[in-house]
Amino acid sequence: MTAEPTELVTAIHATAPRMTMNFAGAGSLALAWLHGVGGSSRTILEATDRYTPASLVEAVGFTPERFTSSRVAAALAEQAYRRARQLADDGGPLFGLGCTATIATDRSKRGEHRCQLAVRDGFGVAHYGLTLRKGARDRRGEEALVSLLLLRAVADACGVLPGPELPLLAGEAVTTSLEPTPKAQAFAAGDHPWLLLRADGRLEQEPAPRAVALFSGSFNPLHDGHRGLARVAAEHLGRPLLFELPLRNADKSEIALFEARRRALQFAGGHDVLLTRAPLFLEKAELFAESVFVIGADTAARIVAPRFYDDDPQQVRTALDELEATGARFLVAARQHGGELLTLAAAEVPAGYRDMFEALPEGAFRLDLSSTDIRAGWD
């Protein structure tokens, strides 16, 4: 029997997003898990069990040829999203969830046992699909698996990483996809260079932020070290700070929009976050002029290290000239790296460019946490 995911549900209830849910055929155990931990009213606005066909048809507005489909799940999620906006009046982040499933019952079914989930939020509609190995579990086991997948979708929408591990059998796999909103689609297609996710879940593309502090990272996951540095940097600089999540990175594989949504939603209810396709500081500086980049001392050392410029000091100076022309500056935090404390003093900034780099006093903040170390603890 699947153990109750109490720790995950507690983490979900600690986040800002709230939801309305429509489910049909399975998912009641997920609702019980969510209500089984105190604080569920912070997450759940309303949940409706669409158990008869007439109830489901009423919710989606059409009679589907196939009740367990991604189209039906998306329609249930859309209705739930509209309902959430009716019920909530405080402007916080919201999402609607739709789940439709066909699982083991007291009679034999000719078709597959499967489920389709959808989440509608400011990014669009996130889809999750799973076909279960028929006959491998009893009804309770299939209900538990569908409910765990439902909790994964909720965790993603609330920015809780990682989601639950699913006890899948050989041949079973969860499929995921994202139908983006027009703004998210324009960004995904490269028609717009950036996308701003507001803390309340709204997406914006105009106007371009200017003269802000930018804290760039992969945020996999976002942790207290990131939050602490952002708070101290904003206070030190006296200007608003935006987190930036680049989908492209100079030394990492590109982040797909589905995954970028998961990471960006970690900021929901707390901070605004920019999504860009700009891996290089010069590209970022050209997009967001006169900005200050908040970085660690290890990153500062790489910015001015000749080995990253074909061992050519002139290329370093050219790069710094181009950055300086945009009005870019850098605020550098000390951090532990490779077992030693690195500060701005470790970066060999060429003469004539030192005014572009400012050290954040070590007593004000030191970045010691590592997302890599946190992910290692997930295994």
N, C-alpha and C positions, 0 to 999 in steps of 0.2 A: 504494500500500500504506500502511496506517495506521502511523504512527510509534509506537514503544513509549512509553507514557505514564510514563516513568521518574520524573519529578518528582512527579506525582500519587501514584504508588504509594509513593514514599519518604515523602510526607506522610501517607499512610494508615498505614504501618507505624510512624510516630512517635506515633500515638494509642493510647489505652488499650483501646478495644473490641476484642473478639475474636469470631470467627464460625466457624460450621460451615455448609457449603454443599452443597446438592443441585442438580445441573443435569442437564438432559436436552435433547438435540437441538442445543445450542450452548452456548457459554460456556467452552470449554476454553482459548481464547486468553486470556481474562481471568485464568484460573488461572495460565497460563504467565507472564503479565505480573506477577502478584503474587509468584510464586516467583522471577521473574527479578531482583528487587531484594533485596539482603540485608536480613534482618529479618522475613521473611514468617512465621516461627514466632511472632512477636508478634501477628500478625493472624489467622492461619489455624489452627484447631484440627483441622479435618478437612474434606475435600472429596470428594464422591462423584458419579461420573458415572453417572447412572441411564439407561443407554443402551438397555436392552431394556425392553419394556413390563412384564415381570414384576418387574423391579427397581423401576420407578416405582410400580407397584401395591403392592409390599411397603412402600414408604416412606409412601405416602399412606393406605393402609388401605382403599381402594375401587377399583373399576374405573370410570374416568371415561368418559363418552360422548365427550368431547373432551379429548385429552391436553394440548393447548396452550390453557389457559384460566386465568383468574385464580383459580378455585377450586383447580385443581391446583397452581399456583404457591404459593398460600397454605398448602396442606396440606404441600407440600415444605418451606416455610419453617418451619412449626410443628414438623415432625419434626426439622429441623435445629436449631431453638432448644432443643428438649428434649435433643437430643444434646449441644449445647454445654454445657448445664447439668450433664450427666453428666460431661463431660470436664474442665471447669474447676472448681476447688475453692477459688479464692482470693477469690471474691466480687466480682470486677470486672465491668464492663459487658460484656454479651454480646448477640449477635443471631444469628438463623438466616436464611439466604438460600435462596430457591427460584427456579429459573429453568427454564422449559420453552419450547421453541422448535421451529418447523419452518422450515427454510431450504433453499436450493438444494442439490440432490444430483445423482447421476449419472443420474437419470430425471426425467421431467416430473411435477410435482405439480398436481393439479386445484385444490386450495384455495389460500388465501392463504399467503404467507410472513409469519410473525408471531412475536412472542415475548411472554411474560408473565413478569414478575419480581415477587417479593414479599419483603419483609424483615419478620421478626417480632422485636420487641424490647419493652421495657417500655411503650412508647406504644401498641402494637397491631400491626397489619399494614399496612405501606406498600406500595401497588401501583404498578407501572410497566407500561405496555403500549405496544406499537409494532407496526404493520402496515407491512411493507416493500413498496416498489414492485417488484412481481414482474418479473423479467427484467432489472432495471437493474444488478444486480451479480452477480458469480460467487459461488461458495460462500465463498471466502476473504473477499470483501468483505462478505458478509452476516454471516459469523462475527465479523468485526472490529467491525461495527456493534453486534451483540448484546452482544459482550464489552465495548464501551465503555459501553453502557447498564448492564451489570452493574457496571462500575466506578463509574458514577455512583451507583447504589444503595448500593454499599459506602462511597463517599465521604460520602454523606448520613448513613449510619448511624454513621460515625466522626467526623462533625462537621467534615469537610474541605470548605471553601468556597473557590472555586466548584468544582463538578464539571466533568468534561470536556465540551467542546463536541462535539456529535454531527454528523457530516456527513450531515444529512438532505436528502432531495430534495423537490422541490415535491410537496405532497400528503401528506407524511409528518409525523407529529407524535407526541410521547410523551404519553400520558395518565397522570395520577397521581391517586391517592386514598389515603385513610387510613381503615382500620377501627380506631377507637380501642378501648382497653380500657375496662371500665366506669368507672374513675376518670377517664380522659381524656375519655370521653363525657360524664360528668356536668359536667366543666369546660366542654367545648365547647358543651353545651346551656344553660349558664348556671345549672345547678343547684348549682354550687359556685363560689365567687368566685376560687379560686386552685388551683394545682397545683404541687407541689414535686417536681422531678426531682433525686434524689440522685445523687451522683457515681458510684455503682455501678449506675445505671440503674433503680433502683426509683422508683415514683411514690407520693407520700404526700399526704394531704389533712387529716390531723389530727396533732397539734394545731396551731393557728395560731402561727407564729413571733411572738415578742414580744421587745422590747428588743434588737433586732439592728441591725446596720448593713445598709442596703439600697443597692445600687448598680444603678440602673435604666438601661436603654438598649435600643436595637434590635439591637446586636451583629451587625451585618451588614457585615463579620465581627467576631468577637471578635479582639482583637489584644493585643500585649504591653503597650501603654499601659493597657488595661483591667486586665490582670492585675497590672501593677505598682502601679497606684493602689489596687486592692483589697487587695493585700498591705500596703501602707504604711498605708492607712486602718484596717485591722483591728488592726494593731500600735499605731497612735496611739490608737485608741478603747478597745482592750482588750476588745473584744466580737466575737462571731462575725459574719462578713459573708456575706450572700446576694446574688447577682446577681438582678436582676428583669427579666424580659422581658415587657413589657405588650403584649398583642395589639392593644390600642387605644391610639392616640396622638392628642394634641390636634390635631396638624397633619400627620398622615400617614394613609394608608389602613390599614384593619385587616389584620392578618397572619392568614392562614388557618392552621388547625391543622397542615396538612402542612408548611408553611414554618416554623411555630413549632417543630415537631419538629426540623427541620434545624438551626435556629439553637441550640436548647437543647442538642442533642447535641454542640456544640462544647465544652461544659463537662464531657463524660463523662470520668470518671477523675480529674478535677481539682477541680471545685467543684460545690456544689449551686446550682440555679437555680430561682427562682420564676417561674411563668407566671401572669399576672393579666389581667384586663380593666379595669384601673384606670388611665386615662390621667392623672389629676390627683393631685398630691401629697396632697391632703386625703383622697381616696378610698383611697390607699395607707395613709395614716396611720391611718385608721379601721379598716382591716383588720389592721394590724400595729402595735399601740399601743406607744408609748415607744421608737420606733425612730429611728435617726439616718440621714438620707439623705446619701449621698456624691454630690456633684454638682460640676460645673465652674463656674467663676466666671461664664460666660455664662448658665448656667441660673439661678444666684442672682440675677443682674441682672433676668432676666425675671420671677422670682417676685415681686419688689417693684416692678416698673415699672408706673406708673399706666396706661400706654397699653394694657396687657392687661386693664384693669378699667374700660373706658369713660372713661379719664382722670379717675377718681374716687378720690382718696386714701383716702376713707373705706372704699371697697370693698377696698382693699389691706389696711387695718387689720383689717377684718372677716375677711378670708381668713386673715391671720396669727393672729388670735384663735382661729379654729376649729382651725388647725393646732396652736397652743400647747396647746389643751385636750386634745389626744390625747397630749401629751408629746413631740411631734415636734421634732427638731433637725436642723441641716444642717451637714455638714462640707464646706468649699468648697476645691477645688483650683484653683490657677492654671492657665491654659491659653492657648495661642495661638489667637486667633480673629480672622479678617479681617486678618491681618498684624500684630496687636499683642498684647501680653501682657496678659491680663485677670486681675485678682485680686479678692478680696472687696471691696477698697476701691472698686472701680468700681460696686458695687451700692449704691444709695441706700436702705439699710435704715432704715425709720422709727425714730425714738427710741422706746424702750420695748420693742423687739423684737430688739435687737442681740445679746442673750444667746442667741437661737435659732440664730445663725450663728457658726460658728468657722472660721477660716482654717487650712487645712493648711499648715504652713510650706513656702514655695517650695523651700527647700533639701532638704526631705524628698521632694517629688515635684512634677513638672509634667507635665500631660497635653498633649502636643503632637501625638501621632498622631491621625489622623482616618480613620474607616471610609469616609467618602466618598472621600477621596484614595486609599485602598487599592482600592476598587471601580473607580475611574477607571483604575487600573493593570491591571485585568482585561481591559479592552476592547482 
